[in-house]
Amino acid sequence: MVVHNADLDRVDLSAPAEVVAGETFTLSAAGFDAYDNPYIVGDPDVDIDASSGTLSISTLTLDAAGVASDSGA
């Protein structure tokens, strides 16, 4: 039996507890539907909107497991 995810419901972000201004750090994201299934079918791009404008990445692309990781300052 194959389970297909529903629409993207949430994206969990993780980053280090502390970062130094101007230093690179890794931001990880995992997408899930409302039933906690990994988001693997659908638009894989997650837009990142930093109101302060201090992140150098604007989009993360979820992989086949519904996970993405990128480094930016």
N, C-alpha and C positions, 0 to 999 in steps of 0.2 A: 504494500500500500504506500502510495506517495502522498505526502501532505504538502500542500502549497500554502504559502503564507497569504494572509489577508493584506489589506492596505497597511502601509507604514503607520504605526501608532506612536512610536517613541524612538528616540535615539539616545542611548546612554553614552555619555562622554566621560573619559578619564584622562587625567593629567597629573603630573607630580604635585604633591601638596605644597611645595614651595618652588618658585622659579626666580631666577635673577633677571632683572630687566636687561633686555638686549641679548640675552643668551638663548640659544636654541633649546626647545624642549619638544617632547613627543605628545601629541594629542591623539587619543584612540577613540573610536566610535563603534558602537554595535547597534544595529537597527532591529526592531522587533515589531510584530503586529500586536493587536489587542489581546491575543491569546498566548503571548510570550514565545511565539515561533520566530526563529531568525528570519529577518527580511531578506530573502534571496531571489525573489521573483518580482520584477517591477523596475522602476527607475532607480538605479544604484547610486545616483549622485545626491549627496546631502549638502545643502548650502550652509556655509558658516557665516554668520552675521555678527561681527564684533563691533558693537556700538562705539567702542573707543578707537576702532580702526588700527589697532596695534598688532593684529595677527597677519602674517604674510600669506596664509592660505585662505581661500574663499569657498572651496569645495572639497569634500572627501568623497571618494567613490567606494561604496561597499563591495566587497568581493563575494565569491560564491558562498561563503559562510555567513554573510551579512555583517562583516567586520571590516574596518578601515583603520589605517594608522598613517600619520604623516608628521613630519617635524617642521617646525616653523618658529620664528622668533616673535 
